[in-house]
Amino acid sequence: MSDVQLVIFKLNHEVCGANISQVHEIIRYQEVSKIPELPAFVEGVVNLRGKVIPVIDLNKRFSLGAREADKKTKIIVTEIESQYIGFRVNDVNEIMQIPEQDIDNSVQLMQSMGVRNYMAGIAKNDEQLIAIIDLHKVLQYQEMEQIKNTQ
């Protein structure tokens, strides 16, 4: 079995991770330009080297409460369907290697918790549990289309 490389980040009091293969880059938080009539979890857009990138607040998306941006706040940039999307997180802690056998990706576990398909599994690292988020599945199809139409 091999290891899975995860980008470990914080969402309020939760420790989460995303497969490093889904992460295009990690940037410091910058002020966003607001766009009207988007869902509340869409903060707005930023200009990243000439590309307009929508920014999704993962705390709001997952109903974990709001939090003011500070010097630790980061934006994790991924590419979904040829569209760059930024996910605002409280902090990016580290890149961690987790053995595949230490990841529980049981569909039954996720469904029993009422979680949509954006959960890729739960990693066990010593006594710590890390929720692994599939960044490509955080937004539903209709939400992705709505965001694309603002560009």
Buried (B, 14 or more C-beta within 10 A) or exposed (E): EEEBBBBBBBBEEBBBBBBEEBBBEBBEBEEBEEBEEBEEBBBBBBEBEEEEBBBBBBBBBBEBEEBEBEEEBBBBBBEBEEBBBBBBBBEBBEEBEBEEEBBEEEEEEBEEEEEEEBBBBBBBBEEEEBBBBBBBBBBEEEBBEBBEEBE
